[in-house]
């Protein structure tokens, strides 16, 4: 009798577990179907003039930041990143490749910044909340410039530029927030002249 009761308790427990498992599987299946239905419905607004919901924006931003941080973690930063020659070469590339979206000193917007979503960061400003060490910033700048960011309008410049050219641009970006409009003009003009002479 004791063995029979014991077996009965086990069978009841197994049945409850099976019912619970089936219930979870059913709910999970319904959630997946509802998600697929929403995706295929076309109701999510994809226009760049309509912002994401707070949850969607948080998820995408967190995914982007964590992905870049992980991918850039082991990049080796050149020791001579601050030399003037890099600033000059990087300045001319910034003016040609980046200024339209990421702006120049004393300019707060452009057609690109007004029309792109997410809005490209203004790299002439020091951004509060991003106080990482310069070496970490340099690694992440290098990775972003080389590989781009999906769905953001940021292209991968790696296929058409050498690592040396990208590091020159990183060197310039790290100094850009400190530049006055006059200094910016001098650096980018001299860099352009130097590039033509070589």
BADREN-846701 format. One record per residue (C-alpha): x, y, z; chain; residue number from 1. Coordinates in pm, 1 decimal, padded with zeros to 6 digits. Each point is the difference from the previous one (the first is absolute). Layout:
N
ATOM         xx         yy         zz   ch     i
ATOM          X          Y          Z    A   NUM
...
This chain:
198
ATOM         xx         yy         zz   ch     i
ATOM    00000.0    00000.0    00000.0    A     1
ATOM    00279.6    00237.1    00089.2    A     2
ATOM    00170.5   -00068.5   -00333.4    A     3
ATOM   -00327.8    00052.6   -00184.6    A     4
ATOM   -00060.5    00329.9    00173.5    A     5
ATOM    00356.9    00106.9   -00074.9    A     6
ATOM   -00042.1   -00086.1   -00367.6    A     7
ATOM   -00328.8    00186.3   -00005.1    A     8
ATOM    00161.1    00314.6    00139.9    A     9
ATOM    00276.0   -00024.3   -00262.7    A    10
ATOM   -00253.5   -00043.4   -00279.3    A    11
ATOM   -00200.7    00301.1    00121.6    A    12
ATOM    00315.7    00210.2    00020.4    A    13
ATOM    00102.5   -00108.1   -00350.4    A    14
ATOM   -00346.2    00085.3   -00130.4    A    15
ATOM    00009.3    00346.0    00158.3    A    16
ATOM    00345.8    00060.5   -00143.9    A    17
ATOM   -00116.7   -00110.6   -00344.9    A    18
ATOM   -00305.0    00227.1    00017.2    A    19
ATOM    00217.2    00292.4    00112.2    A    20
ATOM    00247.1   -00066.4   -00280.7    A    21
ATOM   -00279.4   -00019.0   -00258.9    A    22
ATOM   -00147.9    00324.6    00132.2    A    23
ATOM    00336.9    00179.0   -00024.0    A    24
ATOM    00057.6   -00139.3   -00349.7    A    25
ATOM   -00347.1    00113.3   -00108.1    A    26
ATOM    00046.6    00353.5    00135.8    A    27
ATOM    00348.2    00024.3   -00154.9    A    28
ATOM   -00137.7   -00115.2   -00334.2    A    29
ATOM   -00277.4    00260.3    00014.1    A    30
ATOM    00252.6    00275.7    00081.3    A    31
ATOM    00216.4   -00104.5   -00296.6    A    32
ATOM   -00302.5   -00011.1   -00231.1    A    33
ATOM   -00117.1    00340.4    00123.7    A    34
ATOM    00349.1    00142.6   -00059.6    A    35
ATOM    00015.8   -00143.1   -00350.9    A    36
ATOM   -00349.2    00129.0   -00068.2    A    37
ATOM    00103.3    00350.9    00106.7    A    38
ATOM    00316.3   -00013.5   -00212.9    A    39
ATOM   -00190.2   -00109.9   -00310.4    A    40
ATOM   -00288.0    00240.5    00064.1    A    41
ATOM    00210.2    00299.4   -00105.9    A    42
ATOM   -00137.2    00210.2    00285.7    A    43
ATOM    00337.9    00091.6    00151.3    A    44
ATOM    00092.0    00347.4   -00132.8    A    45
ATOM    00332.6   -00013.9   -00185.7    A    46
ATOM    00016.5    00365.9   -00103.8    A    47
ATOM    00309.4    00184.2    00125.9    A    48
ATOM   -00225.5    00288.8    00104.0    A    49
ATOM   -00175.9   -00213.5    00264.6    A    50
ATOM    00202.4   -00094.8    00307.5    A    51
ATOM    00024.3   -00349.2    00147.5    A    52
ATOM   -00189.0   -00080.5    00317.3    A    53
ATOM    00209.8    00042.5    00315.8    A    54
ATOM    00030.4   -00377.2    00040.5    A    55
ATOM    00109.5   -00053.8   -00361.3    A    56
ATOM    00246.8    00289.1    00019.2    A    57
ATOM    00147.5   -00130.7    00326.2    A    58
ATOM    00034.2   -00352.7   -00139.2    A    59
ATOM    00170.3    00116.1   -00321.0    A    60
ATOM    00232.3    00246.4    00178.9    A    61
ATOM    00099.6   -00256.6    00262.5    A    62
ATOM    00059.8   -00265.0   -00267.2    A    63
ATOM    00212.0    00243.1   -00203.7    A    64
ATOM    00210.5    00124.0    00291.2    A    65
ATOM    00065.2   -00345.6    00144.7    A    66
ATOM    00080.6   -00146.5   -00341.7    A    67
ATOM    00250.6    00274.6   -00084.2    A    68
ATOM    00159.2   -00018.1    00345.5    A    69
ATOM    00052.3   -00375.6   -00032.0    A    70
ATOM    00124.2    00012.1   -00360.4    A    71
ATOM    00245.8    00286.0    00063.3    A    72
ATOM    00136.0   -00129.2    00329.9    A    73
ATOM    00324.6   -00153.2   -00131.1    A    74
ATOM    00087.3    00255.1   -00270.3    A    75
ATOM    00358.5    00122.6    00039.5    A    76
ATOM    00025.7    00380.4   -00004.7    A    77
ATOM    00314.9    00149.3   -00161.7    A    78
ATOM    00234.8    00164.9    00248.6    A    79
ATOM    00050.7    00314.5   -00210.9    A    80
ATOM   -00367.2    00086.8   -00046.8    A    81
ATOM    00041.7    00368.1    00100.1    A    82
ATOM    00269.8    00101.5   -00248.7    A    83
ATOM   -00081.4    00310.2   -00214.5    A    84
ATOM    00033.1   -00187.8   -00330.9    A    85
ATOM   -00290.8   -00226.4    00096.4    A    86
ATOM   -00217.5    00298.9    00090.9    A    87
ATOM    00062.6    00162.4   -00338.0    A    88
ATOM   -00072.7   -00314.5   -00200.2    A    89
ATOM   -00299.0   -00088.4    00214.2    A    90
ATOM   -00136.5    00353.8   -00026.0    A    91
ATOM   -00018.6   -00008.0   -00377.3    A    92
ATOM   -00176.0   -00338.1    00008.2    A    93
ATOM   -00245.6    00124.2    00263.1    A    94
ATOM   -00090.2    00301.5   -00214.5    A    95
ATOM   -00054.3   -00222.8   -00303.7    A    96
ATOM   -00167.2   -00302.3    00161.1    A    97
ATOM   -00159.5    00096.4    00330.1    A    98
ATOM   -00078.2    00370.6    00037.8    A    99
ATOM   -00334.1   -00017.8   -00181.7    A   100
ATOM   -00145.7   -00228.8    00268.1    A   101
ATOM    00218.4    00066.1    00305.4    A   102
ATOM    00035.9    00376.8   -00052.0    A   103
ATOM    00276.5    00255.4    00045.0    A   104
ATOM    00068.3    00244.6    00287.0    A   105
ATOM   -00277.1    00259.2    00043.1    A   106
ATOM   -00243.5   -00187.1   -00227.9    A   107
ATOM   -00285.6   -00170.4    00181.0    A   108
ATOM   -00184.8   -00177.6   -00280.9    A   109
ATOM   -00005.7   -00092.3   -00367.7    A   110
ATOM   -00245.7   -00164.0   -00238.3    A   111
ATOM    00140.3   -00336.4    00108.0    A   112
ATOM   -00035.4    00060.5    00374.2    A   113
ATOM   -00353.5    00130.1   -00047.9    A   114
ATOM   -00105.7   -00293.0   -00219.2    A   115
ATOM    00182.4   -00302.9    00137.5    A   116
ATOM   -00134.9   -00208.0    00287.9    A   117
ATOM    00166.5   -00078.3    00228.4    A   118
ATOM    00159.5    00343.8   -00032.9    A   119
ATOM    00376.2   -00020.3   -00056.8    A   120
ATOM    00196.0    00118.1    00305.4    A   121
ATOM    00154.2    00345.8   -00017.9    A   122
ATOM    00366.8   -00096.2    00035.6    A   123
ATOM    00109.0    00359.9    00055.9    A   124
ATOM   -00152.3   -00016.5    00349.2    A   125
ATOM    00105.6   -00181.2    00314.9    A   126
ATOM   -00285.8   -00236.8    00077.5    A   127
ATOM   -00087.4   -00029.0    00368.7    A   128
ATOM   -00039.0   -00356.7    00121.2    A   129
ATOM    00277.2   -00122.6   -00232.2    A   130
ATOM    00304.9    00053.2    00220.4    A   131
ATOM    00184.3   -00318.0   -00097.9    A   132
ATOM    00380.9    00008.5   -00009.8    A   133
ATOM    00149.4    00132.7   -00324.1    A   134
ATOM    00139.7   -00339.7   -00091.2    A   135
ATOM   -00347.0   -00156.5    00021.8    A   136
ATOM   -00147.0    00284.6   -00204.6    A   137
ATOM    00274.5   -00042.6   -00261.8    A   138
ATOM   -00069.2   -00373.5   -00034.2    A   139
ATOM   -00373.0    00056.0   -00041.0    A   140
ATOM    00044.5    00286.9   -00247.5    A   141
ATOM    00231.3   -00220.6   -00207.6    A   142
ATOM   -00244.4   -00290.9   -00000.6    A   143
ATOM   -00299.3    00218.4   -00089.0    A   144
ATOM    00181.2    00177.2   -00284.6    A   145
ATOM    00134.3   -00325.4   -00141.4    A   146
ATOM   -00314.3   -00213.4    00030.8    A   147
ATOM   -00288.4    00249.7    00007.8    A   148
ATOM   -00328.4   -00050.9    00187.2    A   149
ATOM   -00296.9   -00182.2   -00148.2    A   150
ATOM   -00321.3    00195.3   -00047.7    A   151
ATOM    00150.1    00331.8    00111.2    A   152
ATOM    00128.4    00160.0   -00319.2    A   153
ATOM    00359.9   -00049.6    00120.1    A   154
ATOM    00192.2   -00172.2   -00281.8    A   155
ATOM    00293.2   -00238.4    00035.5    A   156
ATOM    00301.1    00197.4   -00124.0    A   157
ATOM    00234.0   -00299.0    00033.5    A   158
ATOM   -00038.1   -00136.7   -00354.7    A   159
ATOM    00130.8    00323.0   -00154.1    A   160
ATOM    00245.9    00117.4    00266.8    A   161
ATOM    00308.4   -00143.0    00167.3    A   162
ATOM    00027.3   -00045.4    00376.0    A   163
ATOM    00257.5    00280.5   -00001.2    A   164
ATOM   -00250.2    00241.2   -00156.9    A   165
ATOM   -00262.7   -00101.8    00253.9    A   166
ATOM    00239.6    00058.1    00293.4    A   167
ATOM    00076.1    00346.3   -00142.2    A   168
ATOM   -00371.2    00071.9    00010.8    A   169
ATOM   -00024.7   -00133.5    00357.0    A   170
ATOM    00283.6    00233.0    00103.3    A   171
ATOM   -00185.4    00296.9   -00147.0    A   172
ATOM   -00332.7   -00099.2    00160.9    A   173
ATOM    00156.9   -00009.3    00344.8    A   174
ATOM    00119.3    00359.2   -00040.9    A   175
ATOM   -00305.4    00132.1   -00185.0    A   176
ATOM   -00204.6    00112.3    00306.7    A   177
ATOM    00291.9    00224.3    00104.8    A   178
ATOM    00026.9    00180.4   -00335.7    A   179
ATOM   -00129.7    00348.1   -00071.3    A   180
ATOM   -00154.7    00065.0   -00342.8    A   181
ATOM    00323.1    00172.0   -00105.1    A   182
ATOM    00218.0   -00288.8    00113.6    A   183
ATOM   -00228.9   -00245.3   -00177.6    A   184
ATOM    00029.7    00193.5   -00325.3    A   185
ATOM    00379.2    00012.4    00025.8    A   186
ATOM    00036.5   -00372.4    00074.5    A   187
ATOM   -00238.3   -00118.1   -00269.5    A   188
ATOM    00138.4    00241.6   -00261.7    A   189
ATOM    00361.4   -00093.0    00072.5    A   190
ATOM   -00088.6   -00368.2    00002.6    A   191
ATOM   -00171.1    00027.8   -00337.8    A   192
ATOM    00301.3    00181.4   -00144.2    A   193
ATOM    00234.9   -00263.1    00144.0    A   194
ATOM   -00212.5   -00283.0   -00144.8    A   195
ATOM    00011.2    00156.8   -00348.3    A   196
ATOM    00378.0    00037.0    00020.5    A   197
ATOM    00040.4   -00368.5    00073.4    A   198
